[in-house]
């Protein structure tokens, strides 16, 4: 459902905050108070970390070395 035309999403330093619930906003505020880092800087750092994780996961299939399946020969005396 789309919001009405007269509703504007709340933004903090360009970051839309409509996707954050109250619990996450409180956690950001506590972390900001404890570390002395402003909330917009925390959000950009978190977004950067998430993007790095996504890029690493996307490269993972290229880094896996596939070895040929080992063939096992069963001799008749073991059957």
C-alpha positions as CSV (number, residue, x, y, z in Angstrom):
1,X,0.0,0.0,0.0
2,X,1.4,3.4,-1.0
3,X,1.4,6.2,1.5
4,X,-0.6,9.3,0.7
5,X,1.0,12.1,-1.4
6,X,1.3,14.5,1.6
7,X,3.4,12.0,3.7
8,X,7.1,12.4,3.5
9,X,9.5,9.7,4.8
10,X,11.7,10.8,7.7
11,X,15.4,10.9,6.7
12,X,18.5,11.4,8.7
13,X,21.5,12.6,6.7
14,X,19.9,11.1,3.6
15,X,19.1,7.7,5.2
16,X,15.4,6.8,5.1
17,X,14.4,5.7,8.6
18,X,11.0,4.3,7.8
19,X,12.3,0.7,7.7
20,X,13.8,0.9,11.2
21,X,11.6,-0.1,14.1
22,X,11.7,1.5,17.6
23,X,13.9,-1.2,19.0
24,X,16.6,-0.7,16.4
25,X,16.4,3.1,16.7
26,X,16.9,2.8,20.5
27,X,19.9,0.4,20.0
28,X,21.4,2.9,17.5
29,X,21.0,5.7,20.0
30,X,22.5,3.7,22.9
31,X,25.5,2.7,20.7
32,X,25.9,6.3,19.6
33,X,25.9,7.5,23.1
34,X,28.3,4.9,24.3
35,X,30.8,5.3,21.5
36,X,30.4,9.0,20.8
37,X,29.8,8.3,17.0
38,X,26.8,10.1,15.4
39,X,23.9,7.9,14.3
40,X,24.3,8.7,10.6
41,X,28.0,7.5,10.8
42,X,26.9,4.3,12.5
43,X,24.3,3.7,9.8
44,X,26.8,4.2,7.0
45,X,29.3,1.9,8.7
46,X,26.7,-0.8,9.1
47,X,25.6,-0.5,5.5
48,X,29.2,-0.7,4.4
49,X,29.8,-3.8,6.4
50,X,26.7,-5.5,5.0
51,X,27.8,-4.7,1.4
52,X,31.3,-6.1,2.1
53,X,29.6,-9.3,3.4
54,X,27.4,-9.6,0.3
55,X,30.4,-9.1,-2.0
56,X,32.4,-11.7,-0.1
57,X,29.4,-14.2,-0.4
58,X,29.0,-13.5,-4.1
59,X,32.7,-14.2,-4.7
60,X,32.6,-17.4,-2.7
61,X,31.5,-19.8,-5.5
62,X,34.5,-18.6,-7.6
63,X,36.9,-19.4,-4.8
64,X,35.7,-23.0,-4.2
65,X,38.0,-25.5,-5.9
66,X,36.1,-28.5,-7.2
67,X,37.9,-31.7,-7.2
68,X,36.8,-34.7,-9.3
69,X,34.9,-37.3,-7.4
70,X,37.0,-40.1,-6.2
71,X,36.1,-43.5,-7.7
72,X,36.2,-46.4,-5.4
73,X,36.7,-49.8,-6.9
74,X,35.2,-52.6,-4.9
75,X,37.0,-55.9,-5.4
76,X,34.8,-59.0,-5.5
77,X,36.4,-60.5,-2.4
78,X,34.9,-57.7,-0.2
79,X,31.4,-58.1,-1.5
